Amino acid sequence: MTNLLNPSQQLILIVDPYSTGCMVAQEITKRGYQIMAIWTKGFSDEMKTHVPVSCRDLTYVDEVQDGLHWSLGDLVRAVDQAKDRAARKIGKDDGYYTIMGCIAGGEAGVDMADLLSEKLGVLSNGTKGDFANRRDKRVQQDLVRDAGLRAVRQACGEKFEDVEEFLGSEQFPVVLKPTDSAGSDGVKLCHSFEQAKEHFHHLLTVEAVNGGYNTQVLCQEFLQGKEYVVDHVSRNGVHKTMMVWVYDKRPRNGSQFVYFGMLPIDPTSDEAK
């Protein structure tokens, strides 16, 4: 996009910037742009402290907390007021900042980033079609299968009866998780039908790490072997693979999947290709 504004007047909204998402925010500031943090409903103050050491000095022109009973329109108005408030802080007139983009700063911010960017008319994934539920891990696997690729066997439901037949026929162990789990939150490797049933009901009663409560539980076959991360960027129909990693996850403290780190894969290797 070509724009004659000075980058210092161009504002990027970052929804729930935490963990490695802060490094994306930091890169944006290195290029001269300004950033504003948008915090979604239910995102805890404790999670906001999950900031890499290298990003401790990250500065936002302002921060907006989405109100508990706010509509999307209320949030847009609050963002507009915040950008003008930020301009006045540096002796500039209202309208000094122009919102040029809105991105997610972490898993928790994906849905709101899509909603807000679409509402503001900036470059957006949108919220229609396949993007309507793009945090839903059941939907993700269904789309993979619909594309003719191998996908995991699974069953999903709001009540245990929805998955009982699947659990009765699937070989154990199986994996249970919230449909929009992030960072292995709520993910458990269950070794029996009774253990799976117990964890299913447990997930419907606990608050998710990113806020809110689980409304559906996903049961999947357990895929043994290495788990990869593929960093992929898409824009206007152009798709690029940026990096490939392999997770280092090990059993610890009663959990089967504890993150110890990620190991980069040589992009020229057969493994990466």
N, C-alpha and C positions, 0 to 999 in steps of 0.2 A: 504494500500500500504506500502510495506517495503522499506525503503530507509536508507542508511548508512550515509547520509549527516547530519551534525549538524543542528538542526532546525533553528538556526540563519542564515544559508545559504540558507534556503528554503523560497521562496518568493511566496506570495499569492496576486494575482491581485484582486482588489475590484472595480467594476464598479459602479460609482456614489454612493459613501458611504455617506449617509445622514440619518437624523432622526434615527430610531431605528436600521438601518443597521450599524451605527457606533458601536453599542454595539456588533454586531457580529465581526466586525473588532477588537474591543478591546479584545474580548475573544481569537481571533487568536493570538494576541501579547502576551497574558498571558501564552500561551502555548509555547512561545519561537520563533514563526515564525515571519518573516518580512512581511510587507505589502506595496503595492504600489497602489495609487489611479489612476484610469482611469476615466476621465471625458468625457461624450459623447457630441456630437454636440448639441448645443441649451440648454444645462443644465446651468441655470443661476448662476451667482456668488451669488445672494441672496439665492438661494436654498442650496448652499454649506455651508451656515452659519447655516443651520438647524441641529445642533449637540447637542445631550443631554449634560447636564451639566457634567455628569459623564464621558463623553468622550472628554472633552475640551483639554486634554493633549495628545490626540491620535497623533502619529507621523508616517509619511510615509517615506520610504527610498527615494522616489521621487514621483512626480505626472506627469501624461501625459494628455494633453488636445487633444482630437481627432480633427484634423484640419477640417475646413469647407469643403474642397475639397479632403480630404484624402480618399484613398481606404483602405480596410481592411489590405492589404499588407503594406501600409504606416504606419498604426497604429502599426502593429507588429514590424516593423523596429524601430519605435520610442520607443516602450517598451523595445526592446533589447538594444538600446543605453542608455536608462534611467537606466536600471539595472546595466550596466557596469559603468555608471557615478556614480551611488550610491556606487558601490564597491570602486571606486577610492577615493571617499570622505573619506573612512575609511582606506585608505592605502592598499587596496587589489587589486589583478589583475582582469582584465576583465574575466568574466565567473565565478566569485566567487559565485554569486547568481544563483540558479536554480529555474525556475518557476515551482511550484508544483500544482498550482490550480488557477482558475479564477472564481469568483462568483459575483453575483449582490449584491450591497449594498443598493438597493432600487428599487422600481418599474421601475424607468426610465432606470435602467441599465440592465434589464432582457434580452432584445433582443441582446444587444452588448455582454453581458457575455456569452450567448449561442454561438454567432458567434466566439468570440475570443477564448473561451475555446476549441471549435471544431477545429479551425485553429491551435492552439498551441499543440493539441494532448494530453491535460490533461483531467481528468474526466469531462464529459460534458453532458448536456441534449441533445445537438445537435440541429440541425435546420430542421430536416426532419420530414415528416409525421405530426402527431398531434402537434408537438412542433414548427412547422413553424410559428404559429400565437398564441402563448400561452398567450400573453397579451390581445388578442382580446376577449372581454367579450361575444360577440355573439358566437364565436367559443367554448368558455368554456361551455356555456349553451347547445350548440348542442352536444358536447361530453358527457355531463351529460345525455342528452335525449337518445343518441345512446347507452349508457350503460344500458338503461332500467330503469333509475331513473326519478323521477319527476323533471321537469325543467320549467322555466318561459316561458310564451307566449311572443313572441317578433317579431319584424320586424326591418330590418336594411337597410340603403341605403345611397348613395352619394347625392341623390336629393330627395326632399319631395315626389315626385310621388311614390317613392319606398315604402314608409311607409303609404301613404294616406289611403289605403284600411284598413290596420290594425287599424289605429287611428279612422276610421269611424265605426268600429265594436266593438272595445274594450271599456270596461267600464272605465270611468274616476273616480279618477285620474290615470294617467300613469306616468312612469318615463322615462325621456330622459337623455342620457349621451353620451359622446364620446365612441367609441368602446374600446379605450385603456385608459380610465379615471383612475386616481390615486388619492386617498385621497378625494374622492367625488368632484374632480374638474369637473365643468361643469354639475354636476348632478342636475336635477330639477324635482320636483313633479308638473306636469301640470294638471290643473283641467278642462281644456276645449280644444276642437279641435284647436281653434284659439291660445290659449296660447302655445300649443304644436308646432304648425306651426311656431310661432314666435321664440321659443327657438331653434327649429331645424335649422333655418337659422342663428340664432345668433352663434351657436356652430361652424358653418363653417367659421366664420369670425374672431374668437378670437384665440389667441395663448394659447396653453396648459400650465399648470403650470410647467410641466417638459420639456418644449421646443417643438417647432414644431407646426404645425397647424392640426386641426382635418379634416379628409377627409371623415369620415363616422359618422353617428349618429345612435344610437341604441334606439329603443323605446320598453319598456317592461311593462308588467302588474305590478301594485303596489302590492307587497307582504306585508301584514300587520303582525305585530308581532315582536318578538325579532330577532335581526340579530347577528349571531354568527361568531366568528373567530376560525378556527381550524388550529393550528400550526402542520404541518405534515412534516416529513422528509422521503425521499425515497433514497435508494442507492442500485444499483445492484439488483433490484427486491424485496428488503425488505422495507416495509412501516411501519412507526411508527407514531402514534399520540402523540405529545409531550405536548400539552396544549389546552384547550378550553376556550374561552372568550366570553363575550357578550358585544356588543357595547353599550355605553351610548351616543346616538345621540339625539339632541333636536333642534327644530326650533329656530333660532336666526338670527338677522341682515338680514332679508329678505331671508334667506336660510332655507330649510326644514331639512337639514342634517348636523348639526354642531357637530363635535366631542367634547365631554366633557371628555371622557376617555373610558377605557375598564375594565370590571370587571371579575376576574378569576372565573371559574366554578370548583367546587370540582370534580376532575377526577373520584371519586368513586360514584358520584351521578347518578341517573337515567337520569337526564337532560344531563349530559356529555356523557353518554353511548348511 
